[in-house]
Amino acid sequence: MMTFPPSLRERRLKRLLVALLTIADRMSRRQQINAIISSARRIKASQCRIISSVESLSSCRAELDSHADTCAVNETALVLEYTDRVVDVGPFSNDYQPMEEIPIVKAALAYDDAVTGETFILLFGQALYFGSKIDHILLNPNQIRANGIEVDDIPRFLAPKNKSSTHSIYFPEEKVRIPLNLNGCISGFNVRTPTLHEVNNCTTLTVTNHDIQWDPRSLFFQEQEDIYESNESLLPLEAQDRIIYSMQVNKYLTEQIDPIDLSSNIHLKLEASSIMAASSANRRLKIGAEELSKKWAIGKQIANDTVKATTQIFIRSAIHRIQRRFRTKNNTLRYNHLNAVFRSDTMFANVRSIAGHAMAQVFCTDFGYAKITPMALKSEAGYALQDLIRDIGIPKHMHTDDAKELTLGTWKKVCQDHGIGMSHTEAKSPFQNRAEGIIGEIKRHTHRFMSRTRSPKRLWDFCAIYAVELRNRLALPLYGLHGRTPYEVLTGNTPDISEYLEYEWYQPIWIFNPGAFPEQQRITSSSSL
């Protein structure tokens, strides 16, 4: 075995130590919070600022972070709107102090396409604003995917052999793809502060939805995952390699390291400076019972009960310098909110009706309430959803299959504008959508009416609407109804069926036509639709 003089061995160990500490020094420059979860308090004016001049423009890097349960922005972002909620962000370890008073905002960032030179405005709704506390943007992949955006975070060289990777973020509606690049092992891309001119004129890409409240602790995600796991046709998933998105260390301490005992002491001299996981308190309303008691001049107990029994979904903050006019379009307060999950699917007919309808969009609940809107084209499904909102109210959630007309375009925009949550069935699993069974019941009921009266087939859309209106007023043998009708369970009003008792479907009737003088009054025959 070759031996070295003590002086030469010591010099080699010192060179090794310098190399290791150089690597640690480079990694420590990335001071970051790599995982966060959301909560709420008040927004302090000193915590946030709004970019208003070209001199304040800056750039940074936006990076995917699987530990971040909510997207987070820094002072590079242009804050467009503040919500009524803030969060307290705490690290995974009690050794770190939690960050308090972190506001939830709607922010904008500019992305410049390196190939075409086009500038896109990236909108982040329900994002956490950290100001100067973090030096880059954190992107939660699942929050982005929940908005219908495709996130492929697998680097191309790490993709499975039987599946290629695009390593990008793709916006299917706009058909825009943002390529990701690696900084170490972390995927991301470069962004900058947008100008107000760019915000108003450049193409806008909505990364995360602002109108639907993001709750990372919701049980909905696990419920949807359980639905997929319970499907017997789903093959067992193979084990997948996991990628650590970020692991950072700080500069070494000033203590001298003994080169002879390098292997046993080097790990004690390197300090992990990044917060790799964090938790937060539950979300709280911005205006609490105590402040409400002062504003409305009421007792604290009444104020406390009022806060519990009401919502605060459209509070607009003016504590910061105003850069844009307040939004006047507020769909969420214009219509009633229905405390029910709706299912929807398209019903087709092989005969075009006299009104030109070849299909109908059916909406239903678990307790039997239904609404049908005849359509000429599948692309009209989004307008049928608008009719549902105008006639009845805003559903809490909408569950459909993965058809494009029920996931993109007008349908998606209507859901986002009104804060309706969206979920979809698994491919080739129609049994996961209750609307399939309701459509069968509507067809059978309509067929009974039309067969009994021998009415023309081209009147199927009128008959289907009639059948649905009757079914909503039937005390069906469903557990969720408890002997009441679907109409009453949904609206809280007891239905009156008087107008449906005078005549039956397609019953011949006489119409009194008074006529204009000097013509005589006459009675004409017709059919009841």
C-alpha positions in Angstrom: 0.0 0.0 0.0 1.4 3.4 -1.1 1.9 5.9 1.7 2.4 9.7 1.5 4.3 12.0 3.7 2.0 13.7 6.3 2.4 17.1 4.6 1.4 15.9 1.1 -1.6 14.0 2.6 -2.8 17.0 4.5 -2.5 19.2 1.3 -4.7 16.8 -0.7 -7.3 16.6 2.0 -7.4 20.4 2.2 -7.9 20.6 -1.6 -10.8 18.1 -1.3 -12.3 20.1 1.5 -12.1 23.4 -0.5 -13.8 21.7 -3.5 -16.7 20.4 -1.3 -17.1 23.8 0.4 -17.1 25.5 -3.0 -20.0 23.3 -4.1 -21.8 24.0 -0.9 -21.3 27.8 -1.3 -22.8 27.7 -4.8 -25.8 25.8 -3.6 -26.4 28.1 -0.7 -27.0 31.1 -2.9 -30.5 29.7 -3.6 -32.4 30.9 -0.5 -35.9 29.5 -1.0 -39.0 28.1 0.5 -39.6 24.9 -1.4 -43.0 23.9 0.0 -45.9 25.8 1.3 -49.6 25.3 2.4 -52.1 28.0 2.7 -54.1 29.9 5.5 -55.4 33.4 6.3 -55.1 36.7 8.2 -55.0 40.4 7.4 -52.9 42.0 4.7 -50.5 44.6 5.9 -49.6 47.4 3.6 -45.9 47.2 4.4 -45.8 43.6 3.3 -46.7 44.1 -0.3 -46.1 46.5 -3.1 -47.5 46.9 -6.6 -45.1 47.5 -9.5 -46.0 50.8 -11.2 -43.0 52.0 -13.1 -40.6 50.6 -15.7 -37.7 51.3 -13.3 -39.1 48.7 -11.0 -39.1 45.9 -13.6 -37.2 42.8 -12.6 -36.8 39.2 -13.7 -36.5 35.9 -11.9 -37.0 32.2 -12.4 -40.3 30.3 -12.0 -39.7 26.7 -10.8 -41.9 23.7 -10.3 -42.0 22.6 -6.7 -43.9 19.4 -5.7 -43.8 20.3 -2.0 -45.5 23.7 -2.6 -49.3 23.1 -2.2 -50.0 26.6 -3.5 -48.3 28.7 -6.2 -46.2 31.5 -4.7 -45.0 34.8 -6.2 -42.4 37.4 -5.2 -41.9 41.1 -5.8 -41.2 40.4 -9.5 -44.9 39.8 -10.0 -47.4 42.5 -10.7 -50.2 42.2 -8.1 -53.6 42.8 -9.8 -56.0 42.0 -7.1 -56.0 41.0 -3.4 -58.5 38.5 -2.0 -60.1 38.5 1.5 -57.8 35.8 2.8 -54.2 35.5 3.9 -52.1 32.6 5.2 -49.6 31.7 7.8 -46.8 29.6 6.4 -44.7 27.5 8.7 -41.8 25.2 7.9 -41.6 21.5 8.5 -39.4 21.9 11.5 -40.2 23.8 14.7 -36.7 25.2 14.6 -37.9 27.8 11.9 -40.1 30.7 12.6 -43.4 30.6 10.6 -44.2 33.4 8.1 -47.3 35.3 9.0 -49.7 37.6 7.1 -49.0 36.1 3.7 -51.7 37.5 1.4 -53.5 35.5 -1.4 -53.5 37.5 -4.6 -54.1 37.5 -8.3 -50.8 38.3 -10.0 -49.3 38.7 -13.5 -45.9 37.7 -14.9 -44.5 38.2 -18.4 -43.0 35.3 -20.3 -41.0 36.0 -23.5 -41.0 33.2 -26.1 -37.4 32.8 -27.1 -38.3 31.4 -30.5 -41.1 33.8 -31.7 -40.3 36.8 -29.5 -43.9 37.0 -28.5 -44.7 38.1 -24.9 -47.4 36.2 -22.9 -49.0 37.4 -19.7 -49.2 34.6 -17.1 -52.0 35.0 -14.7 -51.7 33.4 -11.3 -55.0 33.3 -9.3 -55.1 32.2 -5.6 -51.4 32.7 -5.3 -49.4 33.5 -2.2 -47.5 36.8 -2.3 -44.2 36.7 -0.4 -42.7 40.0 -1.7 -38.9 40.0 -1.2 -39.0 37.0 1.1 -38.3 34.6 -1.8 -36.1 35.2 -4.8 -38.0 33.1 -7.3 -41.5 31.9 -8.2 -42.8 28.6 -6.9 -45.2 26.6 -9.0 -47.5 23.9 -7.6 -47.9 21.4 -10.5 -51.3 20.1 -9.2 -52.8 23.5 -8.8 -51.9 24.2 -12.4 -53.2 20.9 -13.6 -56.5 21.6 -11.8 -57.0 24.5 -14.2 -56.8 22.1 -17.2 -53.1 22.9 -18.0 -50.8 20.1 -18.9 -47.6 20.0 -16.8 -45.0 17.5 -18.0 -42.2 17.9 -15.4 -40.1 14.9 -16.4 -36.8 15.9 -18.0 -36.4 14.3 -21.4 -33.4 12.2 -20.5 -35.2 10.8 -17.4 -38.4 9.9 -19.3 -39.3 6.1 -19.5 -38.1 4.4 -22.6 -41.7 3.6 -23.8 -42.9 7.2 -23.2 -41.4 10.4 -24.5 -41.4 13.6 -22.5 -42.1 17.2 -23.7 -40.7 18.7 -20.5 -43.0 21.7 -20.8 -46.2 23.4 -19.7 -48.9 23.3 -22.3 -52.1 25.4 -22.6 -54.5 23.4 -24.7 -57.0 26.2 -25.4 -54.4 28.7 -26.6 -52.2 25.9 -28.0 -49.1 27.5 -26.4 -46.3 25.5 -25.0 -43.7 26.9 -22.5 -40.6 24.7 -22.5 -38.9 24.0 -19.2 -35.2 24.0 -18.6 -33.2 22.6 -15.7 -31.3 24.5 -13.1 -29.5 21.7 -11.5 -32.3 19.1 -11.1 -35.1 21.7 -10.8 -37.4 22.4 -13.8 -38.5 25.9 -14.5 -38.4 28.9 -16.9 -37.6 32.6 -16.8 -40.2 35.3 -16.2 -40.2 39.0 -15.6 -42.4 41.9 -14.4 -44.9 42.9 -17.0 -45.8 46.5 -17.9 -49.4 47.7 -17.7 -49.4 48.0 -21.5 -48.4 44.4 -21.8 -51.1 43.3 -19.3 -53.8 45.0 -21.3 -52.6 44.1 -24.8 -50.6 40.8 -24.8 -52.1 37.3 -25.0 -53.1 36.1 -21.5 -52.5 32.6 -20.3 -54.3 31.7 -17.1 -52.0 29.4 -15.1 -54.2 29.0 -12.0 -57.8 30.0 -11.6 -58.6 32.9 -9.4 -62.4 32.7 -9.2 -62.5 29.2 -7.7 -61.0 29.1 -4.2 -58.0 26.9 -4.0 -58.1 24.6 -0.9 -55.1 22.3 -0.9 -56.4 20.4 2.1 -59.7 19.6 0.5 -60.8 15.9 0.6 -62.0 16.2 -3.0 -58.6 15.3 -4.3 -58.4 12.0 -2.4 -62.0 11.2 -3.3 -61.2 11.6 -7.0 -58.2 9.4 -6.5 -60.2 6.8 -4.8 -62.6 6.7 -7.7 -59.8 5.8 -10.0 -58.4 3.2 -7.7 -61.7 1.5 -7.2 -62.2 1.0 -10.9 -61.6 -2.7 -11.6 -60.4 -2.2 -15.1 -57.5 0.0 -13.9 -54.3 -2.0 -14.1 -51.9 -1.9 -11.1 -49.5 0.9 -11.4 -45.8 0.1 -11.6 -43.4 1.6 -9.2 -42.1 4.9 -10.4 -38.8 6.7 -9.7 -39.2 9.8 -7.6 -37.3 13.0 -8.4 -36.2 15.4 -5.6 -36.8 18.8 -7.1 -34.6 20.8 -4.7 -32.0 20.2 -2.1 -29.9 23.1 -1.0 -27.1 23.7 1.6 -25.7 26.9 3.1 -22.2 28.2 3.5 -20.0 26.3 6.0 -19.4 27.6 9.5 -16.3 29.5 10.3 -15.0 26.7 12.6 -11.8 25.1 11.4 -12.2 21.5 10.1 -9.6 19.0 10.9 -8.5 17.5 7.5 -7.5 14.3 9.2 -11.1 13.7 10.4 -12.8 15.1 7.3 -15.3 12.2 6.8 -16.8 12.4 10.2 -17.0 16.2 10.6 -17.8 17.7 7.2 -21.6 17.0 7.6 -21.6 18.9 10.9 -20.2 22.1 9.2 -22.8 22.4 6.4 -26.1 23.8 7.3 -29.3 23.3 5.3 -30.8 26.8 4.7 -33.8 26.0 2.5 -37.2 25.2 4.0 -38.0 22.0 2.2 -41.5 21.7 3.5 -43.9 23.9 5.2 -47.4 23.9 6.8 -49.9 26.6 7.5 -52.8 27.3 9.7 -56.4 27.0 8.5 -57.7 29.8 6.2 -59.5 32.5 8.0 -61.7 35.3 6.8 -60.1 38.7 6.5 -62.9 40.4 8.5 -63.6 38.6 11.7 -66.3 38.9 14.3 -64.6 41.6 16.3 -64.1 43.9 13.4 -67.6 43.2 12.1 -69.0 44.1 15.5 -67.4 47.5 15.2 -68.4 48.1 11.6 -72.0 47.2 12.0 -72.5 48.3 15.6 -73.7 45.0 16.8 -72.9 42.7 19.7 -69.9 40.3 19.5 -72.0 37.2 19.8 -74.3 38.2 16.9 -71.2 39.2 14.9 -69.6 35.8 15.6 -72.8 34.0 14.5 -73.1 36.2 11.4 -69.6 35.4 10.3 -70.3 31.7 10.6 -73.6 32.0 8.7 -72.4 34.2 5.8 -69.6 34.3 3.2 -67.1 36.9 2.1 -66.3 35.9 -1.5 -66.0 39.3 -3.2 -64.1 41.7 -0.9 -62.0 44.2 -2.8 -59.0 45.8 -1.1 -57.9 49.4 -1.7 -55.2 49.7 0.8 -52.5 49.6 -1.9 -52.0 52.1 -4.7 -54.7 51.5 -7.4 -53.3 50.5 -10.8 -56.5 49.3 -12.4 -60.3 49.9 -12.0 -62.2 47.5 -9.7 -64.0 44.7 -11.5 -67.7 45.4 -11.9 -68.5 42.0 -13.4 -69.3 39.8 -10.4 -71.2 36.8 -11.5 -70.8 35.0 -8.2 -73.1 37.5 -6.4 -75.6 37.9 -9.3 -77.2 34.5 -9.1 -78.2 32.1 -6.3 -75.6 29.6 -5.1 -76.9 26.0 -5.0 -75.5 23.7 -2.3 -75.5 20.7 -4.6 -73.1 18.9 -6.9 -74.5 18.6 -10.5 -73.7 16.0 -13.1 -74.1 16.6 -16.8 -74.1 14.7 -20.1 -75.4 15.1 -23.6 -78.5 13.2 -24.8 -78.8 12.5 -28.5 -81.8 12.0 -30.7 -82.0 10.3 -34.2 -84.7 12.8 -35.3 -84.2 16.5 -35.6 -87.0 18.4 -33.9 -89.2 21.0 -35.5 -87.0 23.6 -33.7 -83.9 22.2 -35.3 -82.6 20.4 -32.2 -80.7 17.1 -32.5 -79.6 16.7 -28.9 -80.0 18.1 -25.4 -77.8 18.8 -22.5 -79.0 17.2 -19.3 -78.0 18.4 -15.8 -79.0 16.4 -12.7 -78.2 16.0 -9.0 -77.8 12.9 -6.8 -81.3 13.5 -5.3 -83.1 13.4 -8.7 -83.4 17.0 -9.8 -82.9 17.5 -13.5 -82.9 20.2 -16.2 -82.7 19.6 -19.9 -81.8 22.2 -22.6 -82.3 21.2 -26.3 -79.4 22.0 -28.6 -78.6 21.9 -32.3 -74.8 21.4 -31.8 -72.6 19.9 -29.1 -70.7 23.1 -29.0 -73.8 24.8 -27.4 -73.2 22.9 -24.1 -71.6 26.0 -22.5 -74.6 28.1 -23.3 -76.8 25.4 -21.8 -74.8 25.7 -18.6 -75.4 29.5 -18.7 -79.2 28.8 -18.9 -78.9 26.5 -15.9 -77.2 29.3 -13.9 -79.7 32.0 -15.0 -82.8 29.8 -14.4 -81.8 28.0 -11.2 -78.5 29.1 -9.8 -74.8 28.4 -9.6 -73.9 24.8 -8.8 -71.2 24.1 -6.2 -69.5 21.6 -8.5 -70.0 20.1 -12.0 -69.0 16.5 -12.9 -68.9 15.5 -16.5 -67.1 13.1 -18.9 -63.9 14.3 -20.7 -65.6 15.5 -23.9 -64.0 18.7 -25.2 -67.2 20.6 -25.2 -67.6 19.8 -21.5 -64.0 20.6 -20.5 -62.8 23.4 -22.7 -64.1 26.5 -24.5 -67.3 28.2 -23.4 -68.0 25.5 -20.8 -64.7 26.0 -19.0 -65.0 29.8 -19.1 -68.5 29.8 -17.6 -67.3 27.5 -14.8 -64.3 29.8 -14.1 -66.4 33.0 -14.2 -68.9 31.6 -11.7 -66.5 29.7 -9.5 -67.8 26.2 -10.3 -65.5 23.4 -9.5 -65.0 20.9 -12.3 -64.2 17.1 -12.3 -64.3 14.4 -15.0 -65.0 10.7 -15.2 -62.3 8.3 -16.1 -62.0 7.3 -19.7 -64.4 4.5 -20.8 -66.1 4.7 -17.4 -69.6 6.1 -18.1 -70.9 4.5 -14.9 -69.1 7.2 -12.9 -71.5 9.9 -14.2 -75.0 9.7 -12.7 -76.3 11.8 -15.6 -76.2 8.6 -17.8 -78.9 7.0 -15.7 -81.0 10.1 -15.5 -80.9 10.4 -19.3 -82.3 6.8 -19.6 -85.1 7.7 -17.2 -86.0 10.8 -19.2 -86.0 8.9 -22.5 -88.3 6.2 -21.1 -90.7 8.8 -19.6 -90.7 10.8 -22.8 -91.3 7.6 -24.9 -94.3 6.7 -22.7 -95.9 10.1 -23.3 -95.3 10.1 -27.1 -96.4 6.5 -27.6 -99.6 6.9 -25.7 -100.6 10.0 -27.5 -99.0 9.1 -30.9 -97.5 12.5 -31.1 -95.0 13.4 -33.9 -91.5 12.4 -33.3 -90.3 15.8 -34.1 -91.8 17.1 -30.9 -89.4 15.0 -28.8 -87.7 18.1 -27.3 -90.9 19.6 -26.1 -92.0 16.3 -24.6 -88.6 15.8 -22.9 -88.8 19.2 -21.2 -92.4 18.4 -20.1 -91.3 15.0 -18.6 -88.4 16.6 -16.8 -90.6 19.3 -15.2 -92.9 16.6 -14.0 -90.1 14.4 -12.6 -88.8 17.4 -10.6 -92.2 17.5 -8.8 -92.4 13.8 -8.0 -91.8 12.4 -4.5 -89.4 9.8 -5.9 -88.4 6.8 -3.6 -84.9 8.2 -3.1 -83.2 8.3 0.3 -81.9 11.9 -0.2 -85.5 13.2 -0.7 -87.0 12.0 2.6 -90.4 12.0 1.1 -90.1 15.4 -0.5 -89.7 16.4 -4.2 -86.3 17.2 -5.9 -87.6 20.7 -6.6 -88.1 21.4 -2.9 -84.8 19.8 -1.8 -82.9 22.1 -4.3 -84.8 25.4 -3.9 -86.4 25.0 -0.5 -89.8 25.9 -1.9 -92.8 23.5 -2.0 -93.8 23.1 -5.6 -97.4 23.8 -6.8 -98.5 21.4 -9.5 -101.8 23.2 -10.4 -100.6 24.2 -13.9 -99.7 20.6 -14.8 -103.1 19.2 -13.8 -105.4 20.9 -16.3 -104.1 19.2 -19.4 -102.0 16.2 -20.4 -99.3 16.0 -23.0 -100.6 16.5 -26.6 -104.2 16.8 -25.5 -106.6 18.5 -28.0 -107.8 21.8 -26.6 -110.0 24.7 -27.8 -108.6 28.2 -27.9 -110.8 31.3 -27.6 -109.8 33.9 -30.2 -111.7 37.1 -29.6 -110.7 38.6 -32.9 -110.9 42.3 -34.0 -114.1 44.2 -34.8 -116.0 43.7 -36.9 -115.0 40.1 -37.1 -116.9 37.7 -35.0 -115.4 35.9 -31.9 -114.5 32.3 -32.6 -113.1 29.2 -31.0 -110.3 27.3 -32.7 -108.9 23.9 -32.0 -105.3 23.1 -31.2 -103.2 20.5 -29.3 -101.6 21.0 -25.9 -97.9 20.8 -25.8 
